[in-house]
Amino acid sequence: MFSKIVLATRNPGKVREFQKLFDGFPVTVVPESDFNVASPVESGTTFVENAIIKARNAARHTGLPALADDSGIAVDCLNGQPGIYSSRYAGENASDAANLDKLLSEVSRFPEQERTARYWCILAFMRHAEDPTPVICQAYWKGRIILEKRGQNGFGYDPSFLIPVLGQTAAELDPEVKNRLSHRGQALAKLREALREICAGE
């Protein structure tokens, strides 16, 4: 079993979520910022490509197994935008608030029932930088974009991502509930199973 995995992100919200999601798993998750890893250029055109780019970069610079996620929100009435540009929808180094404000401006011309959306998460795990068979796990979380912002938990687009069956936004959910239901929680559950199988076969 791997005792330490480097997480290829500098987003403190994601670091907290992943550390919580790995509770009970015999692995220490450390962010790449602990090793001063320079962020790579995310030149892929899909979530999968960008996740692999980030995982390979972190593994190469640290010598550790690396886990990267590329995630974002795809809104149906915007033809899947912002998609892979979710973290920089309002421009490079844009804040979460700026990205969300731009999204709300873009969807405001559509009625709420047409503002269906999916949060996507793709995880890429690489045993080392030259790993020819990275483990890829993906999942999505369905919801709808509302024009108001509700809740103090979460980050990114969470305050306006409504889960209709619950009547709450992702930012209103208890973190434990969110971790169980979210795109990232679902993808990580798949990854945990994949890692167990890998370790059992070694």
C-alpha positions as CSV (number, residue, x, y, z in Angstrom):
1,M,0.0,0.0,0.0
2,F,1.2,3.5,-0.8
3,S,1.9,5.3,2.4
4,K,2.0,8.8,0.9
5,I,0.4,10.4,-2.1
6,V,1.1,13.9,-3.4
7,L,-2.0,15.8,-4.4
8,A,-1.5,17.9,-7.5
9,T,-3.4,21.0,-6.5
10,R,-2.8,24.3,-4.8
11,N,-6.5,24.9,-4.1
12,P,-6.9,24.9,-0.3
13,G,-10.6,24.0,-0.7
14,K,-9.7,20.9,-2.7
15,V,-6.9,19.9,-0.3
16,R,-9.3,20.0,2.7
17,E,-11.9,17.9,0.8
18,F,-9.4,15.3,-0.3
19,Q,-7.9,15.0,3.2
20,K,-11.4,14.5,4.6
21,L,-12.3,12.0,1.9
22,F,-9.2,9.9,2.6
23,D,-10.2,9.6,6.3
24,G,-9.9,6.0,7.4
25,F,-7.6,5.1,4.4
26,P,-4.0,4.3,5.4
27,V,-2.5,7.0,3.2
28,T,-1.1,10.4,4.0
29,V,-2.2,13.0,1.4
30,V,0.1,16.0,1.0
31,P,-0.3,18.9,-1.3
32,E,2.3,19.6,-4.0
33,S,2.8,23.0,-2.5
34,D,4.8,21.3,0.3
35,F,7.4,20.5,-2.3
36,N,7.3,23.8,-4.2
37,V,6.2,22.0,-7.4
38,A,5.6,24.4,-10.2
39,S,2.2,24.1,-11.8
40,P,2.2,22.8,-15.3
41,V,0.5,24.3,-18.3
42,E,-2.9,22.6,-18.6
43,S,-2.8,22.3,-22.3
44,G,-5.3,19.4,-22.6
45,T,-8.7,19.8,-24.2
46,T,-10.5,17.5,-21.8
47,F,-10.7,16.9,-18.1
48,V,-8.9,13.6,-18.5
49,E,-5.9,15.1,-20.4
50,N,-5.5,17.9,-17.8
51,A,-5.7,15.5,-14.9
52,I,-2.9,13.3,-16.3
53,I,-0.7,16.4,-17.1
54,K,-1.0,17.5,-13.5
55,A,-0.4,14.1,-11.9
56,R,2.6,13.4,-14.1
57,N,4.1,16.8,-13.2
58,A,3.7,16.2,-9.5
59,A,5.1,12.7,-9.6
60,R,8.1,13.8,-11.6
61,H,9.0,16.6,-9.2
62,T,8.4,14.7,-6.0
63,G,9.2,11.1,-6.8
64,L,5.9,10.1,-5.1
65,P,2.8,8.5,-6.4
66,A,0.6,11.4,-7.5
67,L,-3.1,12.1,-7.6
68,A,-4.7,14.9,-9.7
69,D,-8.2,15.9,-10.2
70,D,-9.5,18.0,-13.0
71,S,-13.0,19.0,-12.3
72,G,-15.5,21.7,-13.3
73,I,-19.0,22.5,-14.0
74,A,-20.8,21.9,-17.3
75,V,-24.0,23.9,-17.9
76,D,-26.3,22.5,-20.5
77,C,-27.8,25.8,-21.7
78,L,-24.2,27.1,-22.2
79,N,-23.3,24.0,-24.4
80,G,-21.2,22.5,-21.5
81,Q,-19.4,25.7,-20.6
82,P,-17.4,26.6,-18.6
83,G,-16.1,23.0,-18.6
84,I,-12.4,22.7,-18.4
85,Y,-12.2,26.5,-18.0
86,S,-14.2,26.5,-14.8
87,S,-11.3,27.7,-12.6
88,R,-10.5,30.5,-15.0
89,Y,-13.9,31.3,-16.5
90,A,-13.6,35.0,-15.7
91,G,-9.9,35.1,-16.7
92,E,-6.5,33.7,-15.5
93,N,-6.2,33.8,-11.7
94,A,-9.9,34.8,-11.4
95,S,-11.4,34.4,-7.9
96,D,-14.2,32.0,-7.2
97,A,-16.5,34.9,-6.8
98,A,-15.6,36.4,-10.2
99,N,-16.1,33.0,-11.9
100,L,-19.5,32.5,-10.3
101,D,-20.6,36.0,-11.1
102,K,-19.8,35.5,-14.7
103,L,-21.6,32.2,-14.8
104,L,-24.7,33.8,-13.3
105,S,-24.6,36.6,-15.8
106,E,-24.4,34.1,-18.7
107,V,-27.3,31.9,-17.5
108,S,-29.6,34.7,-16.4
109,R,-31.2,34.9,-19.8
110,F,-32.4,31.3,-19.5
111,P,-35.3,30.1,-17.4
112,E,-34.3,28.0,-14.3
113,Q,-35.6,24.7,-15.7
114,E,-33.1,25.1,-18.6
115,R,-30.2,25.8,-16.3
116,T,-29.4,22.1,-15.6
117,A,-25.7,21.4,-14.9
118,R,-23.3,18.7,-13.9
119,Y,-20.2,19.0,-11.7
120,W,-17.6,16.6,-13.2
121,C,-14.6,15.1,-11.5
122,I,-11.9,13.1,-13.2
123,L,-9.2,11.7,-11.0
124,A,-5.8,10.5,-12.4
125,F,-3.5,8.4,-10.2
126,M,0.0,7.7,-11.3
127,R,2.4,5.4,-9.5
128,H,5.3,7.4,-11.0
129,A,5.9,10.0,-13.7
130,E,6.3,7.4,-16.5
131,D,3.4,5.3,-15.5
132,P,1.9,3.9,-18.8
133,T,-1.4,2.9,-17.2
134,P,-2.7,5.7,-15.0
135,V,-5.8,4.9,-13.0
136,I,-8.7,7.1,-14.2
137,C,-11.9,7.5,-12.3
138,Q,-14.7,9.8,-13.1
139,A,-18.1,10.8,-11.8
140,Y,-20.6,13.6,-12.1
141,W,-23.2,15.3,-9.8
142,K,-26.4,16.7,-11.3
143,G,-27.9,19.9,-10.3
144,R,-29.3,23.2,-11.5
145,I,-27.9,26.8,-11.4
146,I,-29.9,29.3,-9.4
147,L,-29.3,33.0,-9.6
148,E,-29.0,33.6,-5.9
149,K,-26.1,32.5,-3.7
150,R,-26.8,30.4,-0.7
151,G,-24.7,28.8,1.9
152,Q,-21.3,29.2,3.5
153,N,-19.7,25.8,2.9
154,G,-17.9,24.6,-0.2
155,F,-16.2,26.7,-2.8
156,G,-16.3,27.5,-6.5
157,Y,-19.8,27.4,-7.9
158,D,-21.3,25.7,-4.9
159,P,-23.4,28.6,-3.6
160,S,-25.5,28.5,-6.8
161,F,-25.4,24.8,-7.5
162,L,-28.8,23.6,-6.4
163,I,-29.5,19.9,-5.7
164,P,-33.3,19.8,-6.5
165,V,-34.1,16.6,-4.6
166,L,-32.6,18.2,-1.4
167,G,-33.7,21.8,-2.0
168,Q,-30.2,22.9,-1.0
169,T,-27.2,24.3,-2.7
170,A,-23.9,22.4,-2.5
171,A,-22.7,25.3,-0.2
172,E,-25.6,24.7,2.2
173,L,-24.8,21.0,2.7
174,D,-23.1,19.6,5.7
175,P,-19.5,18.7,4.6
176,E,-20.0,15.0,5.3
177,V,-23.2,14.9,3.2
178,K,-21.5,16.8,0.4
179,N,-18.5,14.4,0.5
180,R,-20.8,11.4,0.1
181,L,-22.9,12.9,-2.7
182,S,-20.5,15.0,-4.7
183,H,-18.8,14.3,-8.0
184,R,-15.5,14.2,-6.1
185,G,-16.8,11.9,-3.4
186,Q,-18.1,9.5,-6.0
187,A,-14.9,9.5,-8.0
188,L,-12.8,9.0,-4.9
189,A,-14.9,6.1,-3.8
190,K,-14.1,4.5,-7.2
191,L,-10.4,5.3,-6.8
192,R,-10.3,3.8,-3.3
193,E,-11.6,0.5,-4.7
194,A,-9.1,0.7,-7.6
195,L,-6.2,1.3,-5.2
196,R,-7.2,-1.7,-3.1
197,E,-7.2,-3.9,-6.2
198,I,-3.8,-2.6,-7.2
199,C,-2.3,-3.2,-3.8
200,A,-3.9,-6.6,-3.5
201,G,-2.2,-7.6,-6.8
202,E,1.2,-6.5,-5.8
